[in-house]
Amino acid sequence: MAQLPNSLEARDTAFQLHSYADARRQEETGSLVIEKGDGIYVEDINGKRYIEGMAGLWSVAVGFGEKRLVEAAARQMEKLPYYHTFTYKTHGPSIELAEKLVEMAPVPMSKAYFTNSGSEANDTAIKLIWYRSNALGQPERKKIISRVRGYHGVTIASASLTGLPNNHRSFDLPLPQILHTTCPHYRTMKKDGESEADFAKRCAQDLEDLILAEGPETIAAFFAEPVMGAGGVVVPPDGYWEAVQPVLKKYGILFVADEVICGFGRTGNMFGTETYNLQPDMMTLSKGLSSSYQPISALLINDTVYQPVADESHNIGVLGHGYTAAGHPVAAAVALENLKIIEERDLVGHVKAIAPTFQKRLAGLAESPLVIETRGVGLIGAAELKHEALAAMPGALGAKTNATFHDKGLISRNMLDAMAFCPPLIITEAQVNEMFDIAEAGLEAVQGSL
Ligand SMILES: Cc1ncc(COP(=O)(O)O)c(C=O)c1O
């Protein structure tokens, strides 16, 4: 990328350290500077338009440029630009949003607790789980199980939950109390001759074996995304959740559903919890909650969690936890308006209606000799790539394909060699076709260059 000395690109390289980037490569190649967005499209500072095939970071549900959210933010800014919910104070938007989320929850929930990011929501979940164990007189019940390839964030505890090597390497993580069980990806994890149903049962058996090996009385909770996102879009095999949930029940282990990606329509229901008939005790929500127009996340807890936590805060005299900006009135007002849009426009019904086209076009990518597997549900999916010439360098083919898609006007994201698709929920059927037409042409171009 040619960089003029005073260009935005050059200043970005000079002053900003990027997440999920190789900083040395960044120094050489710079970044793509996005300037504006409208619907499913974004535009860079050179006027090039892209389909945002990842909805930003799996998050801009209602699309870019939604004026109602801008107006909701402006109204709240005028009225009360900031207040908090510490001690015994509160404000209208946080109350309304808490009530709305508890009402929307697909399983009984008791309270909402606000945070600013998915990582903070999961981190807070861990802290409340530990607090609860102490409240119940079970101080040994502190271990948490998550899954290899699961993604739950990057704070010290949530990065420990995350089951991806690059979130641990050189960060001295994971924390010792956090354990990882089998990733439910059938193609890569199955044994020779194992059926999908048997694989699902073995995943549950692996979980039970881990619980027994560690001591069931030491395991406090299990964290999982209904469908794994950043680990490569791993859709659980049939029977997986039916086999796993009884194991948790058997040993009195809390279930935390990380709905940060799946929540608010992505899988074709309002929550992934409904798509897979889950019974979580806690749910973490973010991204689609405000369509990422404002940083906000929420943790929902049921009474099994709330009551002991409330008792413990009473014994100590205070729940010693909280973030200055949590439940921020502007973020909460934007989230409320965003949820109104999702409901008024029946975006969940819309996802249900166009998911068959999305999934058919995704599956159609397998006609490319580069694609060895496609997987998805609702409006989320991935195509896994492989080519002999690049087989020794995991991620190289994905990066090359990503760059080709970008050139052709499609922003996607490669997780190693899996190309993810997770567009804004407002995408139309014609735009789904436009997106996959570009992906097909991109794969053909990559194939031709190898
Ligand atoms: C399932 C899931 N949980 C948690 C997180 C962390 O959220 P944040 O990046 O807002 O901390 C993410 C982010 O991608 C996610 O996909």
The ligand as an SDF file (V2000), in Angstrom:
LIG
                    3D

 16 16  0  0  0  0  0  0  0  0999 V2000
  -18.4330  -15.4530   21.3720 C   0  0  0  0  0  0  0  0  0  0  0  0
  -17.6260  -14.2760   21.8070 C   0  0  0  0  0  0  0  0  0  0  0  0
  -17.4790  -14.0210   23.1100 N   0  0  0  0  0  0  0  0  0  0  0  0
  -16.7630  -12.9800   23.5440 C   0  0  0  0  0  0  0  0  0  0  0  0
  -16.1480  -12.1350   22.6700 C   0  0  0  0  0  0  0  0  0  0  0  0
  -15.3310  -10.9920   23.1860 C   0  0  0  0  0  0  0  0  0  0  0  0
  -15.9790   -9.7980   22.9430 O   0  0  0  0  0  0  0  0  0  0  0  0
  -15.1470   -8.4120   22.9700 P   0  0  0  0  0  0  0  0  0  0  0  0
  -14.2770   -8.4190   21.7570 O   0  0  0  0  0  0  0  0  0  0  0  0
  -16.2490   -7.3920   22.9030 O   0  0  0  0  0  0  0  0  0  0  0  0
  -14.4130   -8.3720   24.2390 O   0  0  0  0  0  0  0  0  0  0  0  0
  -16.2850  -12.3370   21.3000 C   0  0  0  0  0  0  0  0  0  0  0  0
  -15.6420  -11.4380   20.3210 C   0  0  0  0  0  0  0  0  0  0  0  0
  -15.5480  -11.7270   19.1570 O   0  0  0  0  0  0  0  0  0  0  0  0
  -17.0230  -13.4480   20.8540 C   0  0  0  0  0  0  0  0  0  0  0  0
  -17.1450  -13.7220   19.5530 O   0  0  0  0  0  0  0  0  0  0  0  0
  1  2  1  0
  2  3  1  0
  2 15  2  0
  3  4  2  0
  4  5  1  0
  5  6  1  0
  5 12  2  0
  6  7  1  0
  7  8  1  0
  8  9  2  0
  8 10  1  0
  8 11  1  0
 12 13  1  0
 12 15  1  0
 13 14  2  0
 15 16  1  0
M  END
$$$$
